[in-house]
Amino acid sequence: MKEGLNKGIHALGLSQKWHRQNYGLIGNAANRKRLQILEELLLEPTFHLVKEEITSRKKDSLRLLHWNCGLGELSLKIADKFRGKLEVVGIDSNLNNLEIARQHVKGKEGDNLTFHSMHKLSSAELFQFDIVFGQFLLSTHSESQALLRKCKEYLKKGGCLIMQEMNFSQFHCYPTSFAFGQFQELYQSSMKLQGLDPAIGSRMNTLLEELGFTVLKAEVIPPIFLAPHHKQLVSVCLESIGQSILNQKLSIPAELHALVCELQNFEQKCNTMIGLPAIYQSVAQSS
């Protein structure tokens, strides 16, 4: 990294021999915090989007697949709102997320809400859902087109696919911050090394149309400026991928720790403004 960050390392009393933190454990805790913040920020606008599509369908009984359900807050809210009309199945590839989701809804989980590992969704479920909702699905899995094909396979004929993605290249802050710029560079570089596209939100409709979907609605939620208790999202995001960054040799432990500390200091300043990237939302129909 640049000389300014090296100076930050020494200012914090760290050296290049600073012991490697267990970023696997740190990453798990940070990932939970990251998901909690995002769910709080996006719960209402995302729920409104999904609710519109459910209420527009006149059938008495519907099935919705929530792909990348995270910690389950949105799945629970949808299931509660449409109890008696809708069955919700939440799936996620992260087993830790699923365990938290199950614990989170324990005692609230009705007969219309279940959570499963993505890999345990059986072939018997093919063509069995009226709505498939993919939340940040393409930005967390490298095989974008294969995933969209799979989404299509789970939809009934004429079913509805709802997609929500970010454009990570549009993260921004005020005032300008060197640490924030380093965060953006590391985050996007790590995504690219995993075969992920940081700007996938901007290409989402093109991908849908290439696979034969008809895009019925496309919207962009304007950037959401974070409240003081949510500004930690940036440093939490960096911690959540810390182990990947170290494994990819994009940084070393001392530098990474120094950058997290610099971001935390920036987030705590009262005049700091941090905005989420624009959120892209699309509703498409399967042919």
C-alpha positions in Angstrom: 0.0 0.0 0.0 1.0 3.6 -0.2 3.4 5.4 2.1 0.7 7.2 4.0 -0.7 3.9 5.3 2.7 2.7 6.3 3.0 5.9 8.4 -0.3 5.0 10.0 1.0 1.6 11.0 3.9 3.1 12.9 1.6 5.8 14.4 -0.5 3.0 15.8 2.6 1.3 17.3 2.5 -1.6 14.9 5.3 -3.2 13.0 5.6 -5.4 9.9 6.0 -8.2 12.4 2.6 -7.6 13.9 1.1 -11.0 14.6 -1.6 -12.2 12.2 -5.1 -11.8 13.6 -7.5 -14.7 13.2 -9.4 -12.9 10.4 -11.5 -16.1 9.9 -13.2 -15.5 13.3 -13.1 -11.7 12.9 -14.7 -12.1 9.5 -17.5 -14.2 10.7 -18.5 -11.7 13.4 -18.0 -8.8 11.0 -20.1 -10.5 8.4 -23.0 -10.8 10.8 -22.7 -7.2 11.7 -22.5 -6.2 8.1 -25.7 -8.1 7.3 -27.5 -6.7 10.3 -26.7 -3.1 9.2 -27.7 -3.8 5.6 -31.0 -5.5 6.7 -31.8 -2.5 8.9 -31.1 0.0 6.1 -32.8 -1.9 3.3 -35.6 -3.7 5.0 -38.4 -1.2 4.2 -37.6 -0.4 0.6 -36.9 -4.0 -0.2 -40.1 -5.2 1.5 -42.1 -2.6 -0.4 -40.7 -3.9 -3.7 -41.5 -7.6 -2.9 -44.9 -6.7 -1.4 -46.0 -5.0 -4.6 -45.3 -8.1 -6.7 -47.1 -10.4 -4.2 -50.2 -8.3 -4.0 -50.4 -7.9 -7.8 -50.9 -11.7 -8.1 -54.5 -12.7 -7.6 -53.8 -16.4 -6.7 -54.9 -17.5 -3.2 -51.7 -19.5 -2.7 -48.2 -18.4 -3.7 -44.7 -19.7 -3.1 -41.7 -17.4 -2.8 -38.0 -18.4 -2.9 -35.7 -15.9 -1.1 -32.3 -16.6 -2.4 -29.4 -15.2 -0.3 -31.8 -14.7 2.7 -29.0 -13.6 5.0 -30.1 -13.4 8.6 -33.7 -14.0 7.8 -35.2 -10.6 8.9 -36.8 -9.9 5.5 -38.0 -13.4 5.0 -39.8 -13.3 8.3 -41.4 -9.9 7.6 -42.7 -11.2 4.2 -44.0 -14.4 5.7 -45.7 -12.6 8.6 -47.4 -10.1 6.3 -48.8 -12.7 3.9 -49.5 -15.6 6.3 -52.3 -17.7 4.8 -51.5 -16.7 1.2 -47.7 -17.2 0.8 -45.1 -19.8 1.6 -41.6 -18.4 2.0 -38.5 -20.6 1.5 -35.2 -18.8 2.5 -31.9 -20.3 1.2 -28.3 -19.2 1.7 -24.9 -20.7 0.9 -23.5 -19.5 4.3 -24.4 -22.0 6.9 -23.6 -19.5 9.7 -26.2 -17.2 8.3 -28.8 -19.9 8.2 -28.1 -20.9 11.8 -28.5 -17.3 12.9 -31.7 -17.0 10.8 -33.2 -20.1 12.4 -32.3 -18.9 15.8 -33.6 -15.4 15.0 -37.1 -16.6 14.1 -37.3 -19.3 16.7 -40.7 -19.1 18.2 -41.8 -16.8 15.4 -41.3 -19.2 12.5 -44.8 -20.3 11.2 -45.8 -23.0 8.9 -45.2 -20.7 5.9 -41.5 -20.0 6.5 -38.5 -22.4 6.3 -34.8 -22.0 5.8 -32.6 -24.4 3.9 -29.0 -24.6 2.6 -28.7 -23.6 -1.0 -27.3 -27.1 -1.8 -30.2 -28.9 -0.1 -32.9 -27.4 -2.3 -34.1 -30.5 -4.1 -34.8 -31.0 -7.8 -38.4 -31.6 -6.8 -38.6 -27.8 -6.2 -38.0 -27.1 -9.9 -40.7 -25.0 -11.5 -42.5 -24.8 -8.2 -42.2 -21.1 -7.2 -44.3 -18.1 -8.3 -41.7 -15.6 -7.2 -37.9 -15.9 -6.9 -36.2 -13.1 -5.1 -32.4 -12.9 -5.5 -30.8 -10.4 -3.0 -27.2 -9.5 -3.8 -27.0 -12.9 -5.5 -24.9 -12.0 -8.5 -22.4 -9.9 -6.5 -21.6 -12.9 -4.2 -21.3 -15.7 -6.8 -19.1 -15.7 -9.8 -21.3 -17.7 -12.2 -23.9 -14.9 -12.9 -25.5 -16.4 -15.9 -25.6 -19.9 -14.4 -27.3 -18.6 -11.3 -29.9 -16.7 -13.3 -30.6 -19.9 -15.3 -31.1 -21.7 -12.0 -33.5 -19.0 -10.8 -35.5 -19.5 -14.0 -35.6 -23.2 -13.5 -37.2 -22.8 -10.0 -39.9 -20.5 -11.4 -43.3 -21.6 -12.6 -44.1 -20.6 -16.2 -44.9 -16.9 -16.2 -43.3 -16.6 -12.8 -41.7 -13.4 -11.5 -38.0 -12.9 -10.7 -37.0 -10.0 -8.5 -33.4 -9.0 -8.3 -31.6 -6.6 -6.1 -27.9 -5.7 -6.5 -25.4 -3.0 -5.6 -22.8 -1.3 -7.7 -19.8 -1.5 -5.4 -17.8 0.9 -7.6 -20.1 3.7 -6.5 -19.4 3.7 -2.8 -18.7 7.3 -1.8 -17.9 9.5 1.2 -17.4 13.2 2.2 -14.9 14.6 2.9 -12.4 12.8 0.7 -10.5 10.1 2.7 -7.4 8.2 1.7 -8.4 5.3 3.9 -11.8 5.2 2.3 -10.1 5.1 -1.2 -7.9 2.2 0.0 -11.0 0.4 1.2 -12.7 0.7 -2.2 -9.6 -0.4 -4.0 -9.1 -3.5 -1.8 -12.8 -4.5 -1.8 -13.1 -4.3 -5.5 -9.7 -6.0 -6.1 -10.7 -8.9 -3.8 -14.0 -9.3 -5.7 -12.3 -9.4 -9.1 -9.8 -12.0 -7.9 -12.9 -14.2 -6.9 -14.4 -13.7 -10.4 -17.0 -11.2 -9.1 -18.0 -8.0 -10.9 -18.2 -5.0 -8.5 -20.4 -3.2 -11.0 -22.8 -6.1 -11.6 -25.8 -4.0 -10.6 -25.4 -1.9 -13.7 -25.4 -5.0 -16.0 -28.2 -6.9 -14.3 -31.0 -6.0 -16.8 -28.7 -6.9 -19.8 -28.0 -10.3 -18.2 -31.7 -10.9 -17.6 -32.7 -10.1 -21.2 -29.9 -12.3 -22.6 -31.5 -15.3 -20.8 -34.9 -14.6 -22.1 -36.5 -12.7 -19.2 -38.7 -9.8 -19.9 -37.8 -6.9 -17.6 -41.0 -5.4 -16.4 -39.6 -2.8 -13.9 -36.2 -1.4 -13.3 -35.4 1.1 -10.5 -32.4 2.6 -8.7 -32.7 3.4 -5.0 -30.7 6.7 -4.5 -27.7 6.5 -2.3 -28.6 6.1 1.4 -26.5 8.3 3.7 -25.7 6.3 6.8 -26.8 7.4 10.3 -24.0 7.7 12.9 -24.7 4.2 14.3 -24.5 2.7 10.7 -21.4 4.4 9.5 -19.3 1.6 10.9 -20.5 -0.4 7.9 -17.4 0.5 5.9 -14.8 -0.8 8.5 -17.1 -3.8 9.1 -17.2 -4.7 5.4 -13.4 -4.6 5.3 -13.1 -6.8 8.3 -15.6 -9.3 6.9 -13.3 -9.9 3.9 -10.1 -9.6 5.8 -9.1 -13.2 5.5 -9.7 -13.2 1.8 -7.6 -10.1 1.4 -4.7 -11.7 3.3 -5.1 -15.0 1.4 -5.1 -13.1 -1.9 -1.9 -11.3 -0.8 -3.5 -7.9 -1.4 -2.3 -6.7 2.0 -0.5 -7.9 5.1 -2.0 -8.1 8.6 -0.3 -5.0 10.0 -1.4 -2.9 7.0 -4.9 -4.3 7.1 -5.3 -3.6 10.8 -4.0 -0.1 10.4 -6.5 0.5 7.6 -9.4 -0.8 9.7 -8.4 1.6 12.5 -8.1 4.6 10.1 -11.6 3.8 8.8 -13.0 3.6 12.3 -11.5 6.9 13.1 -13.0 8.4 10.0 -16.4 6.9 10.7 -16.5 8.3 14.2 -16.1 12.0 13.1 -19.3 13.9 13.3 -18.8 15.7 9.9 -18.2 12.4 8.0 -20.9 11.5 5.4 -20.9 7.9 4.0 -23.4 6.8 1.4 -24.2 3.3 0.3 -23.8 2.6 -3.4 -27.0 2.9 -5.5 -29.2 -0.2 -5.2 -30.5 -1.6 -8.5 -33.8 -3.4 -8.4 -35.4 -5.3 -11.3 -38.6 -7.2 -11.7 -38.6 -9.7 -14.7 -41.0 -12.3 -16.0 -40.0 -15.8 -17.1 -41.2 -16.8 -20.5 
